[in-house]
């Protein structure tokens, strides 16, 4: 039995981490990745605005393919000194990103969008977590990049994997850094769906 009694839930993301988080809390869902191409993030634009816009676009793209259910779209970016860091283009880009974040504080912002197809309603929000890195050497960064873990993650690291060795502490939701703010998602689902039960 599903954790939340939702007739149909669709995750508009190919991220195995987001799928794992939904499974972890007992949700039953389908996966239909969005075809939206993520643009390179532009600096000096609010990361909350950017991630919410992309989350809404992803959810809307997948919503066109269904007639009922609730679609979840999400997008995660790292924000450091008004610079928005998405997924690195290559190893050199990953090296630059991680070198910037060494011994510094940054923010991880995830925008989430829910679309209820039956009621034709949408709700979108963003969650922010502050992450503090210890000082990391170039050799550590290169070894990390060589592991392959940096290639498909915003900010070029994964807190749930080897990248956890870089993190001194966080302020806010840990799961938000992984890619989906689980607690606020459940709160919104409970508020968004009539007669939903746990």
NORTAHU-V399975 format. One line per field, one symbol per residue. phi: phi as a letter, one per 20 degrees, with the letter a starting at -180 (. if undefined). psi: psi as a letter, one per 20 degrees, with the letter a starting at -180 (. if undefined). Layout:
phi = ???
psi = ???
This chain:
phi = .fgdedgbcceebefffffffffgeneebddcffefeffffefmdgffffffffffffffffgfecdboddddbbccddclmdddefffaffffffffffegmcdcddddeccdceffelccccbcdccecdeffceffffffffffnfffdcgmmbcfecffffeefaccpffffffqbffffffgfffeedfmfce
psi = pqgpmpgpppolqjohggghgghhjjqprqpnqqjppprppprjqphggghhghggggghghhhirirapppqqppqppoljppobpqhahgggggghhgipkrprpppppppppohgilqqpprqqpppppqrpqrhgggghghhiihihkppjkqohibhihiiogrqoapghhhhiongghggghghhhpqkqq.
